[in-house]
Amino acid sequence: MTQSLNTSTAAGLRLRELSRRVQQQTLLDRLTLEVAPGEILALLGPSGCGKSTTLRLIAGLDRASSGEIELGGAVITHLPPAQRQVAMVFQSYALFPHLSVERNLSLGMELRGVPRADIARDLEQVLALLQLEGLRQRRPAELSGGQRQRVALARALLRKPALFLLDEPMSNLDAQLREDLRGELRTLLRSTGVPVVYVTHDQHEAMGLADRIAVLREGRLQQIGTAAELYNTPTNRFVASFLGNPSINLIETPERQLGLRPERLKLAPAGSSCEAGWSMLEGTISHREWLGDRVITHVQCPGQGSLKVVGDAGQAAGPVQVRWRHEDALSFERDGGGRLLPLTTRSQ
């Protein structure tokens, strides 16, 4: 897509110590972060971690218990939703089922008092941008999931907001369609020049679409950074375990817990000597998963459970060694789970 739809003057988003409490439950605890103009920030985490709560607070749908929300240098914490210059795209798309695509898009502009000539111009532009020209007279029930997602996004673009909020907009689509739309959506959102907050529980979506990712757990920010930073230098065991497919292997040592990425492990014949700078565990192959582009080998190691190894298509069963370089191991506190400095070179 080479076109873009002009939006409001680009302005950054800033959250300061933002909290939301309901009775005795803390849904969000002192969240502080910034999103630059044109940046896509993904909020990632399991159900109940505070992702959607954050979005609702920014949109003004829920009231913050404490903290501030600033957009473009202005504090909007207590403004009603209609005055926040924020556009939301929901998981359910929230389209009027009895209206055509064209009416779903033009109705909001009419209610806001936009002149007819401007409505016609902007409508033509957004229909072309999202490849919806041939669908303008169809109703939502006559559209595919991907087409409905585009209509919902087009409606948000037509508001010309200062901020986009997207709440798992592709979760109702099948995996192939999500993959196909991910690149288009990233290009389109970045072309607007306004900040974007994108909520998802899908790590692949977050890593493939966002410039930075904020990982939440039980209402608290765990880490914020690029996908590479979170994957290679996680701040704790939770972040390390949440990112990566297959998930990271965790093994116990006398002093700490080690995190071993499956793709950085190697298999060797049982009983062979281990070279300097490497550690190993003896085990037995229990089964393999063939996934087309890779093979995941599951090795049962006494006292450590099953370890996953990616990319080694050797023997199908029997005793083996699982090996890793010392610098590839992540070290975590056994109790708190915080990441520790790397171990000195030694065999396990």
C-alpha positions as CSV (number, residue, x, y, z in Angstrom):
1,M,0.0,0.0,0.0
2,T,1.5,3.3,-1.1
3,Q,-1.4,5.6,-0.1
4,S,-2.0,7.0,3.3
5,L,-4.9,8.8,5.0
6,N,-4.0,12.1,6.7
7,T,-4.8,12.0,10.4
8,S,-4.6,14.6,13.2
9,T,-1.3,16.2,14.0
10,A,0.9,13.5,15.4
11,A,1.2,13.4,19.1
12,G,2.8,11.0,21.6
13,L,1.1,9.1,24.4
14,R,2.4,8.9,27.9
15,L,1.0,6.9,30.9
16,R,2.3,7.9,34.4
17,E,1.7,5.5,37.3
18,L,-1.7,4.5,35.9
19,S,-3.7,2.2,38.2
20,R,-7.2,0.7,38.2
21,R,-8.6,-0.9,41.3
22,V,-12.1,-2.4,41.7
23,Q,-13.0,-3.0,45.4
24,Q,-10.0,-5.1,46.7
25,Q,-8.7,-6.2,43.3
26,T,-5.9,-4.4,41.5
27,L,-6.5,-4.7,37.8
28,L,-3.6,-2.4,36.8
29,D,-0.8,-1.3,39.1
30,R,1.2,1.9,38.4
31,L,1.8,1.4,34.7
32,T,4.3,3.9,33.2
33,L,5.2,3.9,29.5
34,E,5.4,6.1,26.4
35,V,4.4,5.6,22.8
36,A,6.0,7.9,20.2
37,P,4.1,9.3,17.2
38,G,4.0,6.6,14.5
39,E,5.1,3.9,16.9
40,I,3.2,0.6,17.3
41,L,3.3,-0.7,20.9
42,A,1.9,-4.1,21.6
43,L,0.5,-5.0,25.1
44,L,1.2,-8.7,25.5
45,G,0.3,-11.1,28.2
46,P,-2.1,-13.8,29.4
47,S,-5.8,-13.3,30.1
48,G,-6.3,-11.1,33.1
49,C,-2.9,-9.4,32.9
50,G,-4.3,-5.9,32.4
51,K,-4.1,-5.4,28.6
52,S,-7.7,-4.6,27.9
53,T,-8.0,-2.6,31.2
54,T,-5.2,-0.4,30.0
55,L,-6.9,0.2,26.6
56,R,-10.2,1.0,28.3
57,L,-8.5,3.5,30.6
58,I,-6.8,5.2,27.7
59,A,-10.1,5.3,25.8
60,G,-12.0,6.7,28.8
61,L,-14.4,3.7,29.0
62,D,-13.2,3.1,32.6
63,R,-12.0,5.5,35.3
64,A,-8.5,5.4,36.5
65,S,-8.0,5.0,40.3
66,S,-4.8,7.0,40.1
67,G,-2.2,8.2,37.7
68,E,-2.3,10.3,34.5
69,I,-2.9,9.8,30.8
70,E,-1.3,12.4,28.5
71,L,-1.8,12.7,24.8
72,G,0.1,15.3,22.8
73,G,1.2,17.1,25.9
74,A,-2.4,17.4,27.2
75,V,-3.7,15.5,30.2
76,I,-6.8,13.6,29.2
77,T,-7.3,11.4,32.3
78,H,-10.7,12.8,33.1
79,L,-12.0,13.7,29.7
80,P,-15.1,11.9,28.4
81,P,-14.3,9.4,25.5
82,A,-15.8,11.6,22.8
83,Q,-13.2,14.4,23.6
84,R,-10.1,12.2,23.6
85,Q,-9.4,12.0,19.8
86,V,-9.0,8.3,20.2
87,A,-10.2,5.6,17.7
88,M,-10.7,2.0,18.8
89,V,-10.9,-1.2,16.7
90,F,-12.5,-4.0,18.6
91,Q,-12.3,-7.8,18.4
92,S,-16.0,-8.0,17.4
93,Y,-15.6,-5.3,14.7
94,A,-18.9,-3.6,16.1
95,L,-20.3,-3.0,12.6
96,F,-24.0,-2.2,12.1
97,P,-25.4,-5.4,10.6
98,H,-28.3,-3.6,8.7
99,L,-26.1,-1.0,7.0
100,S,-23.9,-1.3,4.0
101,V,-20.1,-0.9,4.1
102,E,-20.5,2.6,2.8
103,R,-23.1,3.6,5.4
104,N,-21.1,2.0,8.2
105,L,-18.2,4.2,7.2
106,S,-20.1,7.5,6.5
107,L,-22.6,7.5,9.4
108,G,-20.1,8.5,12.0
109,M,-18.8,11.4,9.9
110,E,-22.4,12.6,9.3
111,L,-23.1,12.6,13.1
112,R,-19.9,14.6,13.7
113,G,-21.1,17.2,11.2
114,V,-18.5,16.6,8.6
115,P,-19.4,18.4,5.3
116,R,-20.8,16.2,2.5
117,A,-17.9,17.0,0.1
118,D,-15.3,16.0,2.8
119,I,-17.2,12.8,3.5
120,A,-17.2,11.8,-0.1
121,R,-13.5,12.6,-0.5
122,D,-12.4,10.7,2.6
123,L,-14.7,7.8,1.9
124,E,-13.3,7.3,-1.6
125,Q,-9.7,7.5,-0.2
126,V,-10.2,5.0,2.6
127,L,-12.1,2.5,0.4
128,A,-9.3,2.6,-2.1
129,L,-6.6,2.4,0.6
130,L,-8.2,-0.8,2.2
131,Q,-9.3,-2.3,-1.1
132,L,-13.0,-2.1,-0.3
133,E,-14.2,-0.3,-3.4
134,G,-16.1,-3.3,-4.8
135,L,-17.7,-4.0,-1.4
136,R,-19.3,-0.7,-0.6
137,Q,-22.9,-1.9,-1.0
138,R,-22.5,-5.2,0.9
139,R,-23.7,-5.7,4.5
140,P,-21.4,-7.2,7.1
141,A,-23.0,-10.6,6.9
142,E,-21.9,-10.7,3.2
143,L,-18.3,-10.1,4.1
144,S,-15.4,-12.4,5.1
145,G,-13.7,-12.0,8.4
146,G,-10.8,-10.2,6.8
147,Q,-13.1,-7.8,5.0
148,R,-15.0,-7.0,8.1
149,Q,-11.7,-6.3,9.9
150,R,-10.8,-3.9,7.1
151,V,-14.1,-2.1,7.4
152,A,-13.6,-1.7,11.1
153,L,-10.2,-0.3,10.5
154,A,-11.4,2.0,7.8
155,R,-14.0,3.5,10.2
156,A,-11.3,4.2,12.7
157,L,-9.1,5.8,10.1
158,L,-12.0,8.1,9.1
159,R,-12.1,9.6,12.6
160,K,-8.6,11.0,11.9
161,P,-7.6,10.3,15.5
162,A,-4.6,11.3,17.5
163,L,-4.3,7.7,18.8
164,F,-5.3,4.3,17.6
165,L,-6.3,1.6,20.1
166,L,-6.7,-2.0,18.8
167,D,-8.1,-4.7,21.0
168,E,-7.2,-8.1,19.5
169,P,-8.7,-7.1,16.1
170,M,-7.6,-10.3,14.3
171,S,-8.3,-12.9,17.0
172,N,-11.5,-14.0,15.1
173,L,-9.6,-14.7,11.9
174,D,-7.9,-18.0,11.0
175,A,-4.1,-18.3,11.3
176,Q,-3.4,-17.9,7.5
177,L,-5.5,-14.8,7.2
178,R,-3.9,-13.3,10.3
179,E,-0.5,-13.9,8.7
180,D,-1.6,-12.4,5.4
181,L,-3.0,-9.2,7.0
182,R,-0.3,-8.7,9.5
183,G,2.1,-7.0,7.1
184,E,-0.6,-4.9,5.5
185,L,-1.9,-3.7,8.9
186,R,1.6,-2.8,10.1
187,T,2.3,-0.7,7.0
188,L,-1.1,1.0,7.2
189,L,-0.9,1.9,10.9
190,R,2.6,3.3,10.6
191,S,1.6,5.4,7.6
192,T,-0.8,7.4,9.8
193,G,2.0,8.9,11.9
194,V,0.0,8.6,15.1
195,P,0.8,6.3,18.1
196,V,-0.8,2.9,18.2
197,V,-1.5,0.6,21.2
198,Y,-2.2,-2.9,20.1
199,V,-3.5,-5.5,22.5
200,T,-2.9,-9.2,21.8
201,H,-2.2,-12.5,23.6
202,D,-0.5,-13.8,20.5
203,Q,3.3,-13.5,20.7
204,H,3.8,-14.0,17.0
205,E,1.4,-11.1,16.2
206,A,3.1,-8.9,18.7
207,M,6.6,-9.7,17.5
208,G,5.7,-9.4,13.9
209,L,3.7,-6.2,14.0
210,A,4.9,-4.0,16.9
211,D,8.0,-1.8,17.1
212,R,8.1,-2.5,20.9
213,I,6.3,-4.9,23.2
214,A,5.2,-4.3,26.8
215,V,4.7,-7.6,28.7
216,L,2.2,-7.5,31.5
217,R,1.5,-9.9,34.3
218,E,-1.2,-9.6,36.9
219,G,-1.6,-5.9,36.2
220,R,2.2,-5.1,36.4
221,L,4.6,-4.2,33.7
222,Q,7.3,-6.9,33.5
223,Q,9.4,-5.5,30.6
224,I,9.2,-3.2,27.6
225,G,11.5,-3.4,24.6
226,T,11.9,-4.7,21.1
227,A,11.0,-8.3,20.3
228,A,14.8,-9.1,20.1
229,E,15.5,-7.5,23.5
230,L,12.7,-9.4,25.2
231,Y,13.6,-12.7,23.6
232,N,17.4,-12.5,24.1
233,T,17.6,-10.6,27.4
234,P,14.3,-11.2,29.3
235,T,14.2,-9.4,32.7
236,N,12.7,-12.5,34.4
237,R,11.6,-16.1,34.0
238,F,8.0,-15.1,33.1
239,V,9.0,-13.0,30.1
240,A,11.5,-15.7,28.9
241,S,8.7,-18.3,29.2
242,F,6.0,-16.2,27.5
243,L,8.1,-15.5,24.4
244,G,9.3,-18.3,22.1
245,N,7.7,-21.2,20.3
246,P,8.4,-23.9,21.4
247,S,8.6,-22.4,24.9
248,I,11.9,-22.2,26.8
249,N,13.2,-25.2,28.6
250,L,13.8,-24.7,32.4
251,I,16.2,-27.0,34.3
252,E,17.3,-27.0,37.9
253,T,20.9,-26.5,39.2
254,P,22.2,-26.4,42.8
255,E,22.3,-22.5,42.7
256,R,19.8,-21.4,40.1
257,Q,17.4,-22.3,37.3
258,L,18.6,-22.3,33.7
259,G,16.6,-21.3,30.7
260,L,17.5,-23.1,27.5
261,R,16.0,-22.0,24.2
262,P,15.1,-25.2,22.2
263,E,16.7,-23.9,19.0
264,R,20.0,-23.4,20.8
265,L,20.3,-27.0,22.0
266,K,22.2,-29.8,20.2
267,L,21.9,-33.6,20.4
268,A,25.0,-35.8,20.6
269,P,25.5,-39.6,21.0
270,A,25.1,-40.8,24.5
271,G,28.3,-41.3,26.4
272,S,30.4,-39.0,24.2
273,S,32.8,-36.4,25.7
274,C,31.6,-32.8,26.1
275,E,34.0,-30.1,24.8
276,A,35.1,-27.1,26.7
277,G,32.5,-24.3,27.0
278,W,29.6,-26.7,26.7
279,S,27.3,-28.4,29.2
280,M,25.2,-31.4,28.8
281,L,22.5,-33.7,30.2
282,E,21.9,-37.4,29.4
283,G,18.5,-38.4,28.3
284,T,16.3,-40.6,26.1
285,I,14.3,-39.4,23.1
286,S,10.6,-40.0,23.8
287,H,9.1,-38.7,20.6
288,R,9.5,-36.2,17.7
289,E,7.1,-33.6,16.2
290,W,7.5,-32.9,12.5
291,L,6.2,-29.5,11.6
292,G,7.2,-29.2,8.0
293,D,10.0,-26.7,8.3
294,R,11.4,-28.1,11.5
295,V,11.5,-31.0,13.8
296,I,11.0,-30.8,17.6
297,T,12.7,-33.6,19.5
298,H,11.4,-34.3,23.1
299,V,14.1,-35.8,25.3
300,Q,13.3,-37.2,28.7
301,C,16.1,-36.3,31.2
302,P,16.2,-37.9,34.7
303,G,15.4,-35.3,37.3
304,Q,14.6,-32.6,34.8
305,G,11.6,-33.8,32.9
306,S,11.3,-33.4,29.1
307,L,13.5,-31.0,27.1
308,K,12.6,-29.7,23.7
309,V,15.3,-29.6,21.0
310,V,14.6,-27.8,17.6
311,G,16.3,-28.5,14.3
312,D,18.1,-31.8,14.9
313,A,16.6,-34.6,12.7
314,G,18.9,-37.4,13.8
315,Q,18.0,-40.7,15.5
316,A,14.3,-41.4,16.2
317,A,14.6,-42.9,19.6
318,G,17.0,-44.0,22.3
319,P,19.7,-42.5,24.6
320,V,21.3,-39.2,23.7
321,Q,23.0,-36.1,25.1
322,V,21.4,-32.7,25.1
323,R,24.1,-30.0,24.8
324,W,24.3,-26.2,25.1
325,R,27.0,-23.6,25.1
326,H,27.4,-21.8,28.4
327,E,26.7,-18.4,26.8
328,D,23.4,-19.5,25.4
329,A,21.9,-20.4,28.9
330,L,19.8,-17.8,30.7
331,S,20.0,-17.9,34.5
332,F,17.1,-17.2,36.8
333,E,16.6,-17.0,40.6
334,R,15.0,-20.2,41.8
335,D,12.5,-18.3,43.9
336,G,11.8,-14.8,42.6
337,G,12.5,-15.7,38.9
338,G,14.6,-12.6,38.2
339,R,17.3,-13.0,35.6
340,L,20.9,-13.4,36.9
341,L,24.3,-12.7,35.4
342,P,25.6,-15.6,33.2
343,L,27.2,-18.5,34.9
344,T,31.0,-18.8,34.7
345,T,32.1,-21.6,32.3
346,R,31.7,-25.0,33.9
347,S,30.1,-28.3,33.3
348,Q,26.7,-29.2,34.9
